[in-house]
């Protein structure tokens, strides 16, 4: 018999305002026991958990039971012994975790560009930083609230083997993660400076000296601006406070004020001219600054609402990916640039000729294309999961157009996602915007069937399956 629960339909919107969904039931949990009680109360219904809602994909969407886990946020430090770890409840935001660890001289093994996500959201979608593995790779164990074969709510602890390879990045399809255990490391410093390059090869060559670097492909000027980064034993630079102020007001705010103005009011002419002659020259070259890792490795992109698509491509295909990107962006801006034969053939093969034609002259990109190296891991459906250990590069496209004025970006995103997927086997970031369902991309993941088999074992009641419009 269906358990009794009063409907309390709630409409939920994400940070980017591109995803809105209404759940029939809305719950909030602040402990593992409360999660189990919720599952018992909603036995037989579809259940999805959500936290900070910083994803642009449909990963949290449901028309069934939406469970807010943001109050499930306790932290337990396990620093004694040779293998220090931290146990983090699923709803804890990364920024809070990092702040708590900082107080005791520790930090996480990697850091994403922003720290707004919950630890469960970051790991469920394989959030990543630059030059290291994704967050999911570092999970030692996790606790999962799900149902057994009789339909009773249970807690499963997963601590290794293929079950962990599947559960470390599961898109919430195995149950509600209640806590994870990840390693920690002593806090450290990063040295950073910028350099400009004409050729991609020169940027990649710098990785041997600056393994944590990220870089930008500057549209309309078509050069590479590299943010060279490496771990340093030096003390904090005397100019670090000035550098932090420059980033806060010059980049996190000032640069975005300019870009938002260009994107929303005058993109056609001023945007290319500004990128070509102004914006790329605002970043100081050669200013070497040493500061704490979380200050250097993160930015404040969450300050202004935007939408983002991010595609993962193997390093051996990165040059072609950026060549393809440049061609599509130039065509979308109305420029008649001949492409490679295999690109035009792929457009017809993918059946997107009409979409590509509509894109021509309909979109002008207005933000630097951010590129970060992500080491390969063994996750079954992590974007950087690989059997050959070749590193991936995450290529990120961002738009600051108003939520109601994003048609051009959406068309561009759909075209480049399909073309690069067909030509270069790129994988969309599960937490960023993409149009197709996960099943469309299952051919990109050699262990997808194995993932689904383990998922069926973990969720025999099929209670945590996403909705039709979700990944």
Buried (B, 14 or more C-beta within 10 A) or exposed (E): EEEEBEEEEEEBEBBBBBBEBEBBBBBBBBEBEBBBBBBEBBBEBBBBBBBBBBBBBBBBBBBBBBBBBBBBBEBEBEBEEEEBBBBBBBBBBBBBBBEBBBEEEBBBBBBBBBBBBBBBBBBBBBBBBBBBBBBBBBBBBBBBBBBEEEEEBBBBEBEEEBBBBBBBBBBBBBBBBBBBBBBBEEBEBBBBBBBBBEEBEEBBEBBEEBBBBBBBBBBBBBBBBBBBBBBBEEEBBEBBEEBBEBBEEBBBBBBBEBBBBBBEEEBEEBBBEBBBEEBBEEBEEEBBBBBBBBBBBBBBBBEEBBBBBBBBBBBEBBBBBBBBBBBBBBBBBEEEEEBEEEBEEBBEBBEBEEBBEBBBBBBBBBBBBBBBBBBBBBBBBBBBBBEEEEBBBBBBBBBBBEEEEBEBBBBBBBBBBBBBBBBBBBBBBBBBBBBEBBEBBBEBBEBBEBBBEBBEBBBBBEBBBBBEEBB
